[in-house]
Amino acid sequence: MSISLQSGPVTVRVPATSANLGPGFDALGVALTLYDEVTATVVDGPTRVEIAGEGAGELPRDESHLIVRSMRTAFEALGAAAPEIELRCVNRIPQARGLGSSSAAIVAGVTLAQTLAGIADRERALEIAGAVEGHPDNVAPCVLGGFTIAWLDEKHRARAATMAPVQSVRPVVFVPDVQGLTAVARAALPTAVPHADAAFNAGRSALLVYALTADPALLFPATEDRLHQAYRAGGMPGTADVVRRLREAGVAAVVSGAGPTVLALSEVPSGFDPGNGWIRHNLGFDSQGAQVVS
């Protein structure tokens, strides 16, 4: 069955995300109130991309842009011929900082393709976005909003359950002026870990689900980790230092995703200074995920 596309324009809004949250490696994530907005229009000429904000002058402006590639993957999955597209991107999510900028681009592309095809299917959007990204911990909260537990089913399809964080928790992120790459951070991880460390993280991950949804007083012990942050610390000494100083002050602080941003899930002392080159953002949890806004 052929699918006819509307010409647009269509605008979507996608949230920043933070994955892992300490112990929940490649599984837990939250959506945050910091957004990219992308408008897509079907055009006759070649595909072109306009970018304002984060990544302007750095990201590609042709069909190699991740949003365009994600749209084409989604069109193929939907059985629709991929048209030429004009994209206008307003980027507020810092690039390559551990706040899900690539997942936001992927989810924006999938959502735009679905909308142009007259389809609204979040479960399918998560499947497609997860296949493009390769792991679902960031795309899940980006698609669904809230606090998510993500996994791959027996057919390697992305799946997720979503929950509402306790309203009293106010996430804070500290973003450095240096970028990090997920591939580099993953390369720092060992191929095997001690059974005791795996058991420790399993318990802390379960505790974190309870703490973030029912009892935030437990967030400090619930955000302890032995699987990934210590192994990556040597490649991000500034991040490791900020996490250490926050935790010494009693703050439930973790590396956001693969870093180098730091996420704090409990109150940060008013006088805390992360140092030169860091920007603090006081955010909230996004509850809606990817949204078609026009």
C-alpha contacts under 8 A as a table, 3 or more apart, distances in Angstrom:
res1	aa1	res2	aa2	distance
1	M	79	G	7.80
2	S	79	G	6.99
2	S	80	A	6.57
3	I	79	G	7.00
3	I	80	A	5.45
3	I	117	A	6.64
4	S	80	A	7.49
4	S	117	A	6.52
5	L	116	L	5.37
5	L	117	A	4.80
5	L	118	G	7.24
6	Q	42	V	7.81
6	Q	116	L	5.21
6	Q	117	A	6.61
6	Q	118	G	7.59
7	S	41	T	5.85
7	S	42	V	4.78
7	S	43	V	7.62
7	S	116	L	6.98
8	G	40	A	6.62
8	G	41	T	4.82
8	G	42	V	6.34
8	G	116	L	6.75
9	P	39	T	6.36
9	P	40	A	5.43
9	P	41	T	4.46
9	P	42	V	7.48
9	P	294	S	7.92
10	V	39	T	5.40
10	V	40	A	5.38
10	V	41	T	6.66
10	V	112	L	6.89
10	V	115	T	7.45
10	V	116	L	7.28
10	V	292	V	7.41
10	V	293	V	7.86
10	V	294	S	5.68
11	T	37	E	6.81
11	T	38	V	5.46
11	T	39	T	4.10
11	T	40	A	6.46
11	T	112	L	7.46
11	T	292	V	5.92
11	T	293	V	5.65
11	T	294	S	5.15
12	V	37	E	5.67
12	V	38	V	5.47
12	V	39	T	6.51
12	V	108	A	6.47
12	V	111	T	7.29
12	V	112	L	6.76
12	V	290	A	6.91
12	V	291	Q	5.50
12	V	292	V	4.35
12	V	293	V	5.53
12	V	294	S	7.23
13	R	35	Y	6.36
13	R	36	D	5.76
13	R	37	E	4.46
13	R	38	V	6.59
13	R	108	A	7.28
13	R	290	A	5.74
13	R	291	Q	5.24
13	R	292	V	6.42
13	R	293	V	6.69
14	V	35	Y	5.47
14	V	36	D	5.48
14	V	37	E	6.49
14	V	104	A	5.78
14	V	107	V	7.25
14	V	108	A	6.28
14	V	142	C	6.40
14	V	143	V	7.76
14	V	289	G	6.40
14	V	290	A	4.56
14	V	291	Q	6.59
15	P	31	A	6.04
15	P	32	L	5.91
15	P	33	T	6.24
15	P	34	L	5.58
15	P	35	Y	4.46
15	P	36	D	6.57
15	P	104	A	6.60
15	P	142	C	5.72
15	P	145	G	7.92
15	P	286	D	7.09
15	P	289	G	6.29
15	P	290	A	6.74
16	A	31	A	5.95
16	A	32	L	5.28
16	A	33	T	6.90
16	A	34	L	5.43
16	A	35	Y	5.91
16	A	36	D	7.79
16	A	93	I	6.05
16	A	99	L	5.56
16	A	100	G	5.59
16	A	101	S	6.64
16	A	104	A	6.62
16	A	142	C	6.91
17	T	29	G	6.80
17	T	30	V	5.53
17	T	31	A	4.44
17	T	32	L	5.55
17	T	99	L	5.14
17	T	100	G	5.07
17	T	138	N	5.99
17	T	141	P	6.57
17	T	142	C	6.32
18	S	21	L	6.99
18	S	29	G	5.48
18	S	30	V	5.43
18	S	31	A	6.68
18	S	32	L	7.51
18	S	98	G	6.84
18	S	99	L	5.31
18	S	100	G	6.54
18	S	138	N	6.72
18	S	256	S	5.31
18	S	257	G	5.56
18	S	263	L	7.76
19	A	24	G	7.85
19	A	25	F	7.56
19	A	26	D	7.08
19	A	27	A	7.48
19	A	28	L	5.75
19	A	29	G	4.07
19	A	30	V	6.54
19	A	99	L	7.94
19	A	100	G	8.00
19	A	137	D	5.84
19	A	138	N	5.69
19	A	256	S	6.14
19	A	257	G	4.49
20	N	23	P	6.25
20	N	24	G	4.51
20	N	25	F	4.46
20	N	26	D	5.83
20	N	27	A	6.36
20	N	28	L	5.09
20	N	29	G	5.91
20	N	137	D	7.40
20	N	256	S	7.09
20	N	257	G	5.68
21	L	24	G	5.96
21	L	25	F	7.60
21	L	28	L	6.57
21	L	29	G	6.62
21	L	223	T	6.55
21	L	254	V	6.16
21	L	255	V	7.20
21	L	256	S	6.59
21	L	257	G	7.32
21	L	263	L	7.84
22	G	25	F	7.08
22	G	223	T	4.84
22	G	224	E	5.93
22	G	225	D	5.30
22	G	229	Q	7.62
22	G	254	V	5.35
22	G	255	V	6.81
23	P	201	N	5.25
23	P	202	A	7.54
23	P	204	R	6.11
23	P	205	S	5.32
23	P	222	A	7.73
23	P	223	T	6.01
23	P	224	E	6.10
23	P	225	D	4.56
23	P	226	R	7.23
23	P	227	L	7.16
24	G	27	A	5.39
24	G	28	L	4.98
24	G	201	N	7.35
24	G	202	A	7.98
24	G	205	S	5.23
25	F	28	L	6.74
25	F	227	L	7.53
25	F	228	H	7.56
26	D	135	H	7.06
26	D	136	P	7.36
26	D	137	D	5.27
26	D	150	A	7.81
27	A	136	P	7.38
27	A	137	D	5.06
27	A	148	T	7.94
27	A	149	I	5.47
27	A	150	A	4.92
27	A	151	W	6.27
28	L	137	D	5.90
28	L	147	F	7.42
28	L	148	T	5.74
28	L	149	I	4.81
28	L	150	A	6.39
29	G	137	D	5.74
29	G	138	N	6.12
29	G	140	A	7.54
29	G	141	P	6.07
29	G	147	F	5.81
29	G	148	T	5.34
29	G	149	I	6.77
29	G	150	A	7.99
30	V	138	N	7.84
30	V	141	P	5.46
30	V	145	G	7.10
30	V	146	G	5.65
30	V	147	F	4.44
30	V	148	T	6.21
30	V	285	F	7.05
30	V	286	D	7.98
31	A	141	P	5.06
31	A	142	C	5.91
31	A	145	G	5.21
31	A	146	G	5.46
31	A	147	F	6.72
31	A	285	F	5.71
31	A	286	D	5.12
31	A	287	S	7.19
31	A	289	G	6.91
32	L	283	L	6.59
32	L	284	G	5.78
32	L	285	F	4.55
32	L	286	D	4.87
33	T	283	L	5.73
33	T	284	G	5.31
33	T	285	F	5.77
33	T	286	D	5.09
34	L	92	R	6.75
34	L	93	I	6.41
34	L	283	L	7.33
35	Y	91	N	7.28
35	Y	92	R	5.81
35	Y	93	I	6.18
36	D	89	C	7.30
36	D	90	V	5.74
36	D	91	N	4.61
36	D	92	R	5.38
36	D	93	I	6.23
36	D	104	A	7.40
37	E	89	C	5.95
37	E	90	V	5.18
37	E	91	N	6.57
38	V	87	L	6.76
38	V	88	R	5.63
38	V	89	C	4.49
38	V	90	V	6.27
38	V	108	A	6.97
39	T	87	L	5.60
39	T	88	R	5.09
39	T	89	C	6.53
40	A	85	I	6.44
40	A	86	E	5.66
40	A	87	L	4.70
40	A	88	R	6.64
40	A	112	L	6.90
41	T	85	I	5.66
41	T	86	E	5.19
41	T	87	L	6.68
42	V	83	P	6.43
42	V	84	E	5.94
42	V	85	I	4.73
42	V	86	E	6.38
43	V	46	P	7.57
43	V	47	T	7.59
43	V	83	P	7.53
43	V	84	E	5.59
43	V	85	I	5.51
43	V	86	E	6.40
44	D	84	E	6.45
45	G	84	E	6.74
46	P	84	E	5.91
46	P	85	I	7.36
47	T	62	D	5.95
47	T	63	E	5.94
47	T	84	E	4.94
47	T	85	I	4.75
47	T	86	E	5.61
48	R	61	R	5.83
48	R	62	D	4.92
48	R	63	E	7.00
48	R	85	I	6.62
48	R	86	E	5.06
48	R	87	L	6.39
49	V	60	P	7.75
49	V	61	R	4.45
49	V	62	D	5.81
49	V	65	H	7.83
49	V	86	E	5.88
49	V	87	L	4.65
49	V	88	R	5.98
49	V	89	C	7.50
50	E	61	R	6.48
50	E	86	E	7.97
50	E	87	L	6.06
50	E	88	R	4.76
50	E	89	C	6.03
51	I	55	G	7.32
51	I	56	A	5.24
51	I	57	G	7.89
51	I	61	R	7.71
51	I	88	R	6.09
51	I	89	C	4.77
51	I	90	V	6.16
51	I	91	N	7.25
52	A	55	G	7.65
52	A	56	A	5.53
52	A	89	C	6.10
52	A	90	V	4.93
52	A	91	N	6.15
53	G	56	A	5.75
53	G	90	V	5.90
53	G	91	N	4.92
53	G	92	R	6.12
54	E	90	V	7.87
54	E	91	N	5.02
54	E	92	R	5.72
54	E	93	I	6.64
54	E	94	P	5.85
54	E	95	Q	6.53
55	G	58	E	5.13
55	G	59	L	5.48
55	G	91	N	7.31
55	G	94	P	7.82
55	G	95	Q	6.43
56	A	59	L	6.29
59	L	65	H	7.09
60	P	64	S	6.40
60	P	65	H	5.25
61	R	64	S	7.46
61	R	65	H	6.25
62	D	65	H	5.92
63	E	68	V	5.67
63	E	69	R	6.74
64	S	68	V	6.77
64	S	69	R	6.39
65	H	68	V	5.39
65	H	69	R	6.31
66	L	69	R	5.03
66	L	70	S	5.98
66	L	102	S	7.59
66	L	105	A	6.27
66	L	106	I	6.54
66	L	109	G	7.87
67	I	70	S	5.07
67	I	71	M	6.11
67	I	105	A	5.09
67	I	106	I	5.60
67	I	108	A	6.58
67	I	109	G	4.57
67	I	110	V	7.99
68	V	71	M	5.03
68	V	72	R	6.27
68	V	85	I	7.74
68	V	109	G	6.35
69	R	72	R	5.17
69	R	73	T	6.27
69	R	109	G	7.65
70	S	73	T	5.06
70	S	74	A	6.15
70	S	105	A	7.88
70	S	106	I	5.40
70	S	107	V	7.81
70	S	109	G	5.01
70	S	110	V	5.90
70	S	129	A	7.68
70	S	132	V	7.06
71	M	74	A	5.05
71	M	75	F	6.07
71	M	82	A	7.82
71	M	106	I	7.93
71	M	109	G	4.47
71	M	110	V	5.26
71	M	112	L	6.93
71	M	113	A	5.27
72	R	75	F	5.01
72	R	76	E	6.17
72	R	82	A	5.63
72	R	113	A	7.74
73	T	76	E	5.20
73	T	77	A	6.24
73	T	110	V	7.87
73	T	128	I	7.77
73	T	132	V	7.93
74	A	77	A	4.97
74	A	78	L	6.10
74	A	109	G	7.71
74	A	110	V	5.44
74	A	113	A	6.15
74	A	114	Q	7.31
74	A	128	I	6.51
75	F	78	L	5.04
75	F	79	G	6.15
75	F	80	A	4.99
75	F	81	A	6.35
75	F	82	A	5.70
75	F	113	A	6.06
75	F	114	Q	7.59
76	E	79	G	5.08
76	E	80	A	5.79
76	E	81	A	6.81
76	E	82	A	7.22
77	A	80	A	7.69
77	A	128	I	7.63
78	L	114	Q	7.89
80	A	117	A	7.73
91	N	94	P	7.84
93	I	99	L	6.98
93	I	100	G	7.84
93	I	101	S	5.91
94	P	97	R	6.05
94	P	99	L	7.02
94	P	101	S	6.68
95	Q	99	L	7.81
95	Q	101	S	5.57
95	Q	102	S	7.81
95	Q	179	Q	7.29
96	A	99	L	7.44
96	A	100	G	7.80
96	A	101	S	6.61
96	A	102	S	7.78
96	A	179	Q	5.28
96	A	180	G	5.46
96	A	181	L	6.11
96	A	182	T	7.94
97	R	100	G	7.80
97	R	101	S	7.87
97	R	175	V	7.05
97	R	176	P	7.71
97	R	178	V	7.69
97	R	179	Q	5.41
97	R	180	G	5.76
97	R	181	L	7.88
97	R	258	A	7.95
97	R	259	G	5.76
97	R	260	P	5.45
97	R	261	T	5.59
98	G	101	S	7.64
98	G	180	G	7.44
98	G	182	T	7.93
98	G	256	S	5.36
98	G	257	G	4.80
98	G	258	A	5.36
98	G	259	G	4.47
98	G	260	P	6.01
98	G	261	T	5.69
99	L	256	S	6.65
99	L	257	G	6.78
99	L	259	G	8.00
99	L	261	T	7.30
100	G	103	S	5.06
100	G	104	A	6.00
100	G	138	N	6.03
100	G	139	V	7.89
100	G	257	G	7.73
101	S	104	A	5.05
101	S	105	A	6.30
102	S	105	A	5.06
102	S	106	I	6.24
103	S	106	I	5.00
103	S	107	V	6.01
103	S	129	A	7.78
103	S	133	E	6.84
103	S	138	N	6.06
103	S	139	V	5.26
103	S	142	C	7.20
104	A	107	V	5.18
104	A	108	A	5.91
104	A	139	V	7.19
104	A	142	C	6.45
105	A	108	A	5.07
105	A	109	G	6.18
106	I	109	G	5.15
106	I	110	V	6.25
106	I	129	A	6.00
106	I	132	V	7.28
106	I	133	E	7.40
106	I	139	V	7.89
107	V	110	V	5.11
107	V	111	T	5.94
107	V	125	A	7.48
107	V	126	L	7.99
107	V	129	A	5.87
107	V	139	V	6.67
107	V	142	C	6.91
107	V	143	V	6.50
107	V	290	A	7.27
108	A	111	T	5.19
108	A	112	L	5.97
108	A	290	A	7.29
109	G	112	L	5.16
109	G	113	A	6.17
110	V	113	A	5.19
110	V	114	Q	6.19
110	V	125	A	6.21
110	V	128	I	7.19
110	V	129	A	6.63
111	T	114	Q	5.12
111	T	115	T	6.07
111	T	125	A	6.79
111	T	290	A	7.44
111	T	292	V	7.85
112	L	115	T	5.12
112	L	116	L	6.11
113	A	116	L	5.22
113	A	117	A	6.18
114	Q	117	A	5.05
114	Q	118	G	6.20
114	Q	119	I	4.90
114	Q	120	A	6.30
114	Q	121	D	7.79
114	Q	125	A	7.92
115	T	118	G	4.94
115	T	119	I	5.48
115	T	120	A	6.56
115	T	292	V	7.88
116	L	119	I	7.58
121	D	124	R	5.46
121	D	125	A	6.13
122	R	125	A	4.78
122	R	126	L	6.06
122	R	143	V	6.88
122	R	144	L	7.43
123	E	126	L	5.21
123	E	127	E	6.40
123	E	159	R	7.70
124	R	127	E	4.98
124	R	128	I	6.24
125	A	128	I	5.25
125	A	129	A	5.97
125	A	143	V	7.38
126	L	129	A	5.13
126	L	130	G	5.79
126	L	136	P	7.93
126	L	139	V	6.90
126	L	140	A	6.38
126	L	143	V	6.45
126	L	158	A	6.19
126	L	159	R	7.09
127	E	130	G	5.20
127	E	131	A	6.21
127	E	157	R	5.52
127	E	158	A	4.90
127	E	159	R	7.09
128	I	131	A	5.15
128	I	132	V	6.36
129	A	132	V	5.14
129	A	133	E	6.12
129	A	136	P	7.84
129	A	139	V	6.45
130	G	133	E	5.13
130	G	134	G	5.66
130	G	135	H	5.70
130	G	136	P	4.96
130	G	139	V	6.39
130	G	140	A	7.86
130	G	157	R	7.23
130	G	158	A	5.37
131	A	134	G	5.22
131	A	135	H	7.34
131	A	157	R	7.19
131	A	158	A	7.31
133	E	136	P	7.08
133	E	139	V	7.65
135	H	138	N	7.75
135	H	139	V	7.97
135	H	152	L	8.00
135	H	158	A	7.62
136	P	139	V	5.23
136	P	140	A	5.63
136	P	150	A	5.92
136	P	151	W	6.65
136	P	152	L	7.63
136	P	158	A	5.89
136	P	159	R	7.66
137	D	140	A	5.80
137	D	141	P	7.40
137	D	148	T	7.88
137	D	149	I	7.44
137	D	150	A	5.62
137	D	151	W	7.69
138	N	141	P	5.94
138	N	142	C	6.36
139	V	142	C	4.90
139	V	143	V	6.00
140	A	143	V	5.34
140	A	144	L	5.98
140	A	145	G	7.62
140	A	148	T	6.53
140	A	149	I	7.91
140	A	150	A	6.41
140	A	159	R	7.74
140	A	160	A	6.25
141	P	144	L	5.02
141	P	145	G	4.57
141	P	146	G	6.08
141	P	147	F	6.44
141	P	148	T	5.69
141	P	162	T	7.76
141	P	289	G	6.43
142	C	145	G	5.70
142	C	289	G	5.07
142	C	290	A	6.04
143	V	289	G	4.84
143	V	290	A	5.00
144	L	148	T	7.98
144	L	162	T	7.11
144	L	287	S	7.66
144	L	288	Q	6.21
144	L	289	G	4.51
144	L	290	A	6.80
145	G	148	T	7.69
145	G	162	T	7.50
145	G	286	D	5.65
145	G	287	S	4.56
145	G	288	Q	4.64
145	G	289	G	3.68
145	G	290	A	7.36
146	G	162	T	6.25
146	G	163	M	6.00
146	G	164	A	5.48
146	G	165	P	6.83
146	G	285	F	6.35
146	G	286	D	5.77
146	G	287	S	4.52
146	G	288	Q	7.01
146	G	289	G	7.33
147	F	162	T	5.54
147	F	163	M	5.15
147	F	164	A	5.94
147	F	165	P	6.22
148	T	160	A	6.31
148	T	161	A	5.53
148	T	162	T	4.35
148	T	163	M	6.23
149	I	160	A	5.44
149	I	161	A	5.31
149	I	162	T	6.51
150	A	158	A	7.07
150	A	159	R	5.68
150	A	160	A	4.18
150	A	161	A	6.57
151	W	158	A	5.90
151	W	159	R	5.39
151	W	160	A	6.24
152	L	155	K	7.52
152	L	156	H	4.95
152	L	157	R	5.14
152	L	158	A	4.65
152	L	159	R	5.86
153	D	156	H	5.08
153	D	157	R	5.36
153	D	158	A	6.61
153	D	159	R	6.75
154	E	157	R	7.37
163	M	213	T	7.27
164	A	213	T	6.28
164	A	287	S	7.36
165	P	169	V	7.34
165	P	212	L	5.34
165	P	213	T	4.59
165	P	214	A	7.77
165	P	285	F	7.59
166	V	169	V	5.85
166	V	212	L	6.00
166	V	213	T	5.00
166	V	214	A	6.23
166	V	215	D	7.73
166	V	216	P	7.26
167	Q	170	R	7.64
169	V	212	L	7.80
169	V	216	P	7.12
169	V	265	L	6.46
169	V	266	S	6.53
170	R	265	L	6.48
170	R	266	S	6.89
170	R	267	E	7.52
170	R	282	N	7.45
170	R	283	L	6.60
170	R	284	G	5.62
170	R	285	F	7.62
171	P	263	L	6.93
171	P	264	A	5.75
171	P	265	L	4.92
171	P	266	S	7.05
171	P	282	N	6.53
171	P	283	L	5.55
171	P	284	G	5.79
171	P	285	F	7.26
172	V	263	L	5.87
172	V	264	A	5.11
172	V	265	L	6.70
172	V	268	V	7.99
172	V	280	R	7.06
172	V	281	H	5.76
172	V	282	N	4.68
172	V	283	L	5.76
173	V	261	T	6.72
173	V	262	V	5.58
173	V	263	L	4.58
173	V	264	A	6.20
173	V	280	R	5.81
173	V	281	H	5.31
173	V	282	N	6.69
173	V	283	L	7.53
174	F	261	T	5.66
174	F	262	V	5.12
174	F	263	L	6.57
174	F	274	P	7.60
174	F	278	W	6.14
174	F	279	I	5.53
174	F	280	R	4.56
174	F	281	H	6.45
175	V	260	P	7.30
175	V	261	T	4.69
175	V	262	V	6.69
175	V	278	W	5.37
175	V	279	I	5.13
175	V	280	R	6.40
175	V	281	H	7.83
176	P	179	Q	7.61
176	P	260	P	6.89
176	P	261	T	6.31
176	P	277	G	5.56
176	P	278	W	4.27
176	P	279	I	6.35
177	D	277	G	5.29
177	D	278	W	6.24
177	D	279	I	7.99
178	V	260	P	7.68
179	Q	260	P	6.87
180	G	184	V	7.70
180	G	185	A	7.73
180	G	258	A	7.59
180	G	259	G	6.27
180	G	260	P	5.86
181	L	184	V	5.36
181	L	185	A	6.36
181	L	258	A	7.43
182	T	185	A	5.02
182	T	186	R	6.05
182	T	258	A	5.45
182	T	259	G	7.81
183	A	186	R	5.14
183	A	187	A	6.16
184	V	187	A	5.08
184	V	188	A	6.70
185	A	188	A	5.42
185	A	189	L	7.29
185	A	232	R	6.14
185	A	235	G	7.64
185	A	258	A	5.96
185	A	259	G	7.92
186	R	189	L	5.50
186	R	258	A	7.66
187	A	190	P	7.95
188	A	231	Y	6.20
188	A	232	R	5.80
189	L	228	H	6.46
189	L	231	Y	5.91
189	L	232	R	7.04
190	P	193	V	6.82
190	P	231	Y	7.84
193	V	197	D	6.72
193	V	198	A	6.93
193	V	227	L	7.21
194	P	197	D	5.33
194	P	198	A	6.53
195	H	198	A	5.08
195	H	199	A	6.15
196	A	199	A	5.08
196	A	200	F	6.05
197	D	200	F	4.92
197	D	201	N	6.24
197	D	226	R	5.72
197	D	227	L	6.69
198	A	201	N	5.25
198	A	202	A	6.20
198	A	226	R	7.66
198	A	227	L	7.00
199	A	202	A	5.07
199	A	203	G	6.37
200	F	203	G	5.37
200	F	204	R	6.27
200	F	225	D	7.87
200	F	226	R	7.38
201	N	204	R	4.93
201	N	205	S	5.85
201	N	224	E	7.72
201	N	225	D	6.04
201	N	226	R	6.52
201	N	227	L	7.08
202	A	205	S	5.22
202	A	206	A	6.35
203	G	206	A	5.27
203	G	207	L	6.21
204	R	207	L	4.91
204	R	208	L	6.00
204	R	221	P	7.38
204	R	222	A	5.01
204	R	223	T	6.78
204	R	224	E	6.67
204	R	225	D	7.56
205	S	208	L	5.00
205	S	209	V	6.52
205	S	222	A	6.80
205	S	223	T	7.76
206	A	209	V	5.38
206	A	210	Y	6.76
207	L	210	Y	5.21
207	L	211	A	6.03
207	L	218	L	7.78
207	L	222	A	5.39
208	L	211	A	4.88
208	L	212	L	5.88
208	L	218	L	7.73
208	L	219	L	6.50
208	L	222	A	4.65
208	L	223	T	6.56
209	V	212	L	5.53
209	V	213	T	6.21
210	Y	213	T	5.36
210	Y	214	A	5.46
210	Y	215	D	6.44
211	A	214	A	5.43
211	A	215	D	4.40
211	A	216	P	4.70
211	A	217	A	6.96
211	A	218	L	5.27
211	A	219	L	5.47
211	A	222	A	6.92
212	L	215	D	6.43
212	L	216	P	5.53
212	L	219	L	6.80
213	T	216	P	7.45
215	D	218	L	6.05
215	D	219	L	7.74
216	P	219	L	5.16
216	P	266	S	7.99
217	A	220	F	7.39
218	L	221	P	5.98
218	L	222	A	6.01
219	L	222	A	4.81
219	L	223	T	6.02
219	L	252	A	5.92
219	L	265	L	7.27
219	L	266	S	7.36
220	F	223	T	5.58
220	F	224	E	7.19
220	F	250	G	7.17
220	F	251	V	6.57
220	F	252	A	4.42
220	F	253	A	7.79
220	F	266	S	7.93
221	P	224	E	5.60
221	P	252	A	7.75
223	T	252	A	6.25
223	T	253	A	7.31
223	T	254	V	6.94
225	D	228	H	7.16
225	D	229	Q	6.88
226	R	229	Q	6.97
226	R	230	A	6.93
227	L	230	A	7.55
227	L	231	Y	7.73
228	H	231	Y	5.41
228	H	232	R	6.38
229	Q	232	R	5.24
229	Q	233	A	6.13
229	Q	255	V	6.94
230	A	233	A	5.15
230	A	234	G	7.92
231	Y	234	G	7.10
232	R	235	G	5.67
232	R	236	M	6.67
233	A	236	M	5.09
233	A	237	P	5.65
233	A	239	T	7.41
233	A	240	A	5.40
234	G	237	P	5.59
236	M	239	T	5.34
236	M	240	A	6.22
236	M	259	G	7.80
236	M	260	P	6.52
237	P	240	A	5.03
237	P	241	D	6.07
238	G	241	D	5.12
238	G	242	V	6.34
239	T	242	V	5.21
239	T	243	V	6.21
239	T	255	V	7.25
239	T	259	G	7.50
239	T	260	P	5.72
239	T	261	T	6.88
239	T	262	V	6.60
240	A	243	V	5.19
240	A	244	R	6.04
240	A	255	V	7.91
241	D	244	R	5.05
241	D	245	R	6.14
242	V	245	R	5.23
242	V	246	L	6.09
242	V	262	V	7.36
242	V	274	P	5.98
243	V	246	L	5.22
243	V	247	R	6.10
243	V	253	A	5.68
243	V	254	V	6.05
243	V	255	V	7.08
243	V	262	V	6.67
244	R	247	R	5.24
244	R	248	E	6.09
245	R	248	E	5.05
245	R	249	A	6.34
246	L	249	A	5.05
246	L	250	G	6.53
246	L	251	V	5.25
246	L	252	A	7.53
246	L	253	A	6.20
246	L	268	V	7.54
247	R	250	G	4.85
247	R	251	V	4.78
247	R	252	A	6.17
247	R	253	A	6.01
248	E	251	V	7.30
249	A	269	P	7.71
251	V	264	A	6.70
251	V	265	L	7.34
251	V	266	S	5.58
251	V	267	E	6.51
251	V	268	V	6.27
252	A	264	A	5.64
252	A	265	L	5.36
252	A	266	S	5.45
253	A	262	V	6.85
253	A	263	L	5.60
253	A	264	A	4.24
253	A	265	L	6.29
253	A	266	S	7.63
254	V	262	V	5.83
254	V	263	L	5.39
254	V	264	A	6.49
255	V	258	A	6.94
255	V	259	G	5.58
255	V	260	P	6.79
255	V	261	T	6.23
255	V	262	V	4.70
255	V	263	L	6.05
256	S	259	G	5.25
256	S	260	P	6.99
256	S	261	T	5.39
256	S	262	V	5.23
256	S	263	L	5.38
257	G	261	T	7.94
259	G	262	V	7.00
264	A	267	E	7.53
264	A	268	V	7.31
268	V	272	F	6.98
269	P	272	F	5.46
274	P	278	W	6.33
275	G	278	W	6.26
286	D	289	G	6.56
288	Q	291	Q	7.11
